[in-house]
Amino acid sequence: EVQLLESGGGLVQPGGSLRLSCAASGFTFSSYAMSWVRQAPGKGLEWVSTISSSGGSTFYADSVKGRFTISRDNSKNTLYLQMNSLRAEDTAVYYCAQSNVVVTTIYDYWGQGTLVTVSS
Amino acid sequence: QSVLTQPPSASGTPGQRVTISCSGSSSNIGSNTVNWYQQLPGTAPKLLIYRNNQRPSGVPDRFSGSKSGTSASLAISGLQSEDEADYYCAAWDDSLNVPVFGGGTKLTVL
């Protein structure tokens, strides 16, 4: 059974940093692209970032480019999102999601999400 | 403002058929396939329809998808109370070179 378990969310002040993790199990992690998708309170889904299966290619939404860094450790079956210079508008539930390829909107599996709150 | 446009709400009574639209442009729906997600209250999104009209294993055939030109639709027949959820369309956008989502449609079963 595919499982994606996010962690690392919490309350952080504007300008602060946070690192999210997504522990994967039940599939060959190194064979799949992985993404972060967020959802602000009461709002819709917003794609944040994607990383290729090898980790060699990364992609970011303009809203987070230069502030967020996606990475993965295939030996630990774990996906990361390093978030720096956080802003109030980054407040959201962050989901990790699995896909077969990078250029797609078919996210076959999602984690349960982790809440990031940016507030003073 | 979402790149893909969905009505904010839809409703129907049990047993009824409802449709949810998703409007885009030539750079997204017009040139790529559309996928639909169901998000039950308090849960993560779940893939409902992929490549315009394909259902993942386990999704009831009451759910169907279609695409024409720069628009797509999700149809739910034999509406049930457990279908009450938010529904999102998604497609790749060739101009922006990113995945884009619709704003979501909240389906209420009356």
Interface residues (C-beta under 8 A of the other chain):
Chain A: V37 G44 L45 E46 W47 T50 F59 A61 Y95 V103 T104 T105 I106 Y107 D108 W110 G111 Q112 G113
Chain B: S2 N35 Y37 T43 A44 P45 K46 L47 Y50 R51 P56 Y88 A90 A91 W92 V98 P99 V100 F101 G102 G103 G104
